[in-house]
Amino acid sequence: MTIGAYRKQVEEELRRSVENLGEKNRLRDACEYALTNGGKRLRPIFVLMIADAIGEGLDAMPAALGVEFFHTASLIADDLPCMDDDDTRRSRPSLHKAFGESIAILSSYTLIAAGYGAIYENGKKMKEHPHLGFRADAVSVLCLESATRCAGLKGATNGQFLDLYPPDSKLETIQKIMFQKTVTLFEISFIFGWLFGGGDPERLDLVRKCAYHLGMAFQIADDLQDDLQDTEQQSAVNIATICGREKAFSFFEEEMSLFEGTLRELGLFKGPLKEVVDWLLSLVPEKTPA
């Protein structure tokens, strides 16, 4: 299955999932507005691709949706006037502009709760597997730990705090923000895909490393692209701005090499995951702008 086919599958399931959030009202409409506002859907796609690459025939779609619930909730919060103060998201009014700040905040709460609920739902589904069902409870606990750690003060929440209030502009600080704000959500994706796909729980440390290298490469590529834009629109937290494009490109190449290496070690360097490597490499084809 191609990345595009996975994306289409995720989009269809996201639309179906809205009804399960609760009764139809303005709050649920706001959640639907935020969830169906497009995007690359990389995080849920990784869940599905990893689970499929393991080859045990397990359905990881509930977990994939859960990751997108977490991600969308974080975007809603990031856009608020007290945070990044963005009026648009993917060429449409951001949620607080379309529905008001109070409903936007409640929508983020709703989607976070739904993300945790998705872990339970996928655990139930895993119990139906004839050979790996016995792992379902333990896997669900591991996924709960991952989501709690990566979304909290050790992860994305603190990453947003440091993004708003960076103590300095040192490379170490920039890398910490990149890890906590971006990489941690990819880590949730990789762990959900690995565990709900039937992967060996003893290899989680390597799975986390794989997610780390992917997330860092993705964020560096994004920073390199942003560096070509109007400097007045750039974030201060940009590794290309801090280190220069050539050094940032060197970091990108290193992370991509390590990402591919860990994919191979996990037995995942095949099919659409190989396509992901090619896609990421295509994002930053040159060290310097033409």
C-alpha positions in Angstrom: 0.0 0.0 0.0 1.3 3.5 -0.9 1.5 6.4 1.5 -1.3 8.0 -0.4 -3.5 4.9 0.1 -2.8 4.9 3.8 -3.7 8.6 3.9 -7.0 8.0 2.2 -7.8 5.2 4.6 -7.0 7.4 7.6 -9.1 10.3 6.3 -12.1 8.0 5.8 -11.8 6.5 9.3 -11.4 9.9 10.9 -14.7 11.0 9.4 -16.4 7.9 10.8 -14.8 8.4 14.2 -16.5 11.7 14.8 -19.8 10.1 15.7 -18.2 8.1 18.4 -17.0 11.2 20.2 -20.4 11.9 21.6 -23.7 13.6 20.8 -23.9 16.0 17.9 -23.6 19.6 19.1 -21.4 22.6 18.5 -18.5 21.1 20.4 -18.5 17.9 18.4 -18.8 20.0 15.2 -15.7 21.9 16.3 -13.8 18.6 16.8 -14.9 17.5 13.4 -13.8 20.8 11.8 -10.3 20.3 13.4 -10.0 16.6 12.6 -11.0 17.0 8.9 -8.8 20.0 8.1 -6.3 18.0 6.1 -2.7 17.6 6.7 -0.1 14.9 5.9 -1.5 12.4 8.5 2.1 11.1 8.9 1.6 10.1 12.6 -1.4 7.8 12.1 0.1 6.5 8.8 3.3 5.4 10.6 1.2 3.5 13.1 -0.5 1.5 10.2 2.7 1.1 8.1 4.7 -0.3 11.1 1.9 -2.7 12.1 1.5 -3.9 8.5 5.3 -4.3 8.1 5.4 -6.6 11.2 3.0 -8.9 9.3 1.0 -10.4 12.1 -2.3 -9.2 10.6 -3.3 -7.0 13.6 -5.6 -4.0 13.1 -3.9 -0.9 14.6 -6.5 1.6 13.2 -7.9 2.7 16.6 -4.4 3.5 17.8 -3.7 5.4 14.6 -6.7 7.5 15.1 -5.7 8.0 18.7 -2.4 9.5 17.6 -4.1 11.9 15.3 -6.5 12.9 18.1 -3.5 13.8 20.3 -1.8 15.6 17.4 -4.9 17.6 16.5 -5.4 18.6 20.1 -1.9 19.9 20.2 -2.5 22.0 17.1 -5.7 23.5 18.5 -3.7 24.6 21.6 -0.7 25.9 19.6 -3.0 28.2 17.6 -4.6 29.9 20.5 -4.0 33.6 21.1 -2.1 32.8 24.3 0.2 30.4 22.5 1.4 31.0 18.9 -1.6 33.2 18.1 -2.3 31.8 14.6 -5.5 32.9 12.8 -5.3 30.2 10.1 -4.5 26.5 9.9 -3.9 25.0 6.5 -5.6 28.0 4.7 -8.7 27.8 6.9 -9.6 29.8 10.0 -8.0 28.1 13.0 -10.5 26.5 15.4 -10.7 29.4 17.9 -11.4 31.8 15.0 -14.1 29.6 13.6 -15.8 28.5 16.9 -14.4 30.7 19.7 -11.7 30.2 22.3 -13.7 28.4 24.9 -15.0 25.7 22.4 -11.4 25.4 21.0 -10.1 24.6 24.4 -12.9 22.2 25.2 -12.2 20.5 21.8 -8.6 19.9 22.7 -9.7 18.3 26.0 -12.2 16.1 24.1 -9.6 14.9 21.6 -7.0 14.1 24.3 -9.6 12.0 26.1 -10.5 10.3 22.8 -6.8 9.6 22.3 -6.6 7.7 25.5 -9.8 5.9 24.8 -8.3 4.7 21.5 -5.7 2.7 23.4 -8.4 0.9 25.3 -10.3 0.2 22.0 -7.2 -1.2 20.3 -6.5 -3.4 23.3 -9.9 -4.9 23.0 -9.4 -5.5 19.3 -6.0 -7.1 19.9 -7.5 -9.6 22.4 -9.3 -11.2 19.4 -6.0 -12.3 17.8 -5.6 -16.1 18.1 -1.9 -16.0 18.9 -1.1 -12.6 20.3 -4.3 -11.7 22.2 -2.7 -12.7 25.5 -0.4 -9.6 25.2 -3.3 -7.1 24.8 -3.4 -5.9 28.4 0.3 -5.5 28.8 0.6 -3.8 25.4 -2.2 -1.4 26.4 -0.4 -0.4 29.6 2.9 0.2 27.6 1.0 2.4 25.1 -0.7 4.3 27.9 2.8 4.9 29.5 4.2 6.1 26.2 1.3 8.5 25.5 1.3 9.9 29.0 5.0 10.5 29.0 5.3 11.9 25.5 2.3 14.2 25.8 3.2 15.6 29.3 5.9 17.6 30.9 8.5 15.2 29.7 7.3 15.6 26.1 5.1 17.8 24.0 3.7 20.1 26.7 7.1 21.1 27.9 8.3 21.4 24.3 5.6 24.0 23.7 6.5 25.8 26.9 10.2 26.0 25.8 9.1 27.1 22.4 7.2 30.0 24.0 9.9 30.8 26.6 13.3 29.6 25.3 15.9 30.2 27.9 18.6 30.8 25.3 19.3 30.1 21.6 21.9 27.4 22.1 21.9 24.3 19.8 21.2 22.1 22.8 18.1 24.1 23.7 16.9 24.0 20.0 17.4 20.2 19.9 15.5 19.7 23.2 12.5 21.7 21.8 12.6 19.7 18.6 12.7 16.5 20.5 9.9 17.3 23.0 7.6 19.2 20.7 7.9 17.1 17.5 9.7 13.8 18.1 7.6 12.7 21.0 4.4 12.5 19.0 6.3 10.4 16.4 7.5 8.2 19.3 3.9 7.5 20.2 3.2 6.6 16.6 6.1 4.1 16.4 5.3 2.5 19.8 1.6 2.2 19.0 2.3 0.7 15.6 5.0 -1.7 16.9 3.1 -3.0 20.0 -0.4 -3.1 18.5 1.2 -4.7 15.4 2.6 -7.5 17.4 6.2 -6.4 17.7 8.5 -7.6 20.5 8.1 -5.4 23.5 11.7 -6.1 24.4 12.8 -4.0 21.4 11.1 -0.8 22.4 14.3 1.0 23.1 15.3 0.5 19.5 11.8 1.6 18.3 12.2 4.8 20.3 15.6 5.4 18.7 14.0 4.9 15.2 11.3 7.4 16.0 13.8 9.9 17.4 15.9 9.8 14.2 12.8 10.1 12.0 11.3 13.0 14.0 14.6 14.9 14.1 15.1 14.5 10.4 11.5 15.6 9.7 11.8 18.7 11.8 15.2 19.7 10.4 13.8 19.3 6.9 10.9 21.6 7.9 13.3 24.1 9.3 15.4 24.1 6.2 12.3 24.8 4.1 11.2 27.5 6.5 14.6 29.1 6.3 14.0 29.8 2.6 10.9 31.9 3.5 10.5 35.5 4.5 12.8 35.9 7.6 10.1 37.9 9.4 7.9 34.9 9.3 10.4 32.4 10.7 10.3 30.9 14.1 13.2 31.8 16.4 13.5 28.1 17.2 14.9 27.0 13.8 18.0 24.9 13.6 18.9 26.2 10.1 18.8 29.8 11.4 20.9 29.0 14.4 23.5 26.8 12.8 23.3 27.8 9.2 21.9 25.7 6.3 25.1 23.7 5.6 25.4 22.5 9.2 21.6 21.8 9.5 21.8 19.8 6.2 24.6 17.8 7.7 22.5 17.0 10.8 19.6 16.0 8.5 21.8 13.6 6.5 23.1 12.0 9.8 19.6 11.6 11.2 18.3 10.1 7.9 21.2 7.6 7.9 20.5 6.6 11.5 16.7 6.4 10.7 17.3 4.0 7.8 19.8 2.0 9.9 17.3 1.4 12.8 14.5 0.6 10.3 16.7 -2.1 8.9 17.6 -3.4 12.4 13.9 -3.7 13.2 13.2 -5.4 10.0 10.9 -2.5 8.8 12.9 -1.2 5.9 10.5 -2.4 3.3 7.5 -1.4 1.3 6.0 2.0 2.1 8.6 2.6 4.9 11.3 2.6 2.2 9.1 5.1 0.3 9.1 7.4 3.4 12.9 7.5 3.4 12.9 8.6 -0.3 10.2 11.2 0.4 12.1 12.7 3.3 15.3 12.9 1.3 13.4 14.7 -1.5 12.3 17.5 0.9 15.8 19.0 1.1 17.6 18.2 -2.1 20.2 20.9 -1.8 22.5 22.2 0.9 22.0 25.8 -0.1 19.1 27.5 -1.9 19.4 27.8 -5.7 
